[in-house]
Amino acid sequence: MTFIEQFEQEFARKLEACVADEELIRWVSEKVLESYRNGITAGQKGATVKRQGKSRRRGPFGNPE
């Protein structure tokens, strides 16, 4: 299961449980920060991030318009 899938499931559970707004905001902030830090760590280790799907870039290196 990917990070986004796990995030969506946990987020849905928290919404169904009617978690307080402040608690939900703090949880989302922590998850975003965790993901950001993991990305920085992966970059420092020289890991290549490969994404599935088409490039969103335009021009000679991305998808032509």
Secondary structure, DSSP 8 states (H G I E B T S, - for coil): --HHHHHHHHHHHHHHTT--HHHHHHHHHHHHHHHHHHHHHHHHTT------S----BSTTSB--
